[in-house]
Amino acid sequence: MDSTKDPRPEWVRRLEEKHGLPINEIPGTIYGLCYDPSVVVESVSMDYAGDPPEHNARGYLSAGPIRHYVGWTQQRDPNRRIRNHHNAGTAVTVTLGQGTMEREEEIKRTGTCPTCGRPYADSLTR
C-alpha cells in the first residue's frame, strides 16, 4: 500500500512490516496502571483524550485526571513505555501480561483493575 495514502500512523506501518503481521496480531506486553490519586496522563491513544483533544509533543493529554491507563507495547523493556504515562513522583501500581493490541482493547473496555477492583473503562472518554 502507498504510505502517502495510508491513514495509519507510521509506527503501525513499521511494526507490521517488521513482523509481517497485522498490528492486532503482533505479540507484546499489555500493561495496566492504577494511579492513586488520579492523574492527567500522556498517551498516543485518543481513548482518554477530551474533545477537542489537547496534546503536547509526546501525545494526547487525558481529558482530566484518570484512575487507570491500559496500554500495549512491543518494546522488549516495557518500563520505558510505562514511564511515559506518569511523573516520577506519581504513585502507580503496574500490572503486566502478554497479549496483542486487540486483547489490550478488550481489557481496556471490559477489564477490572486487580489492585482497586474498579473497571478500567471508567477512565475512558469514548
Summary of the structure (lengths in Angstrom):
residues: 126
radius of gyration: 14.7
end to end distance: 29.6
largest distance: 45.5
contacts: 337
relative contact order: 0.23
helix: 29%
strand: 31%
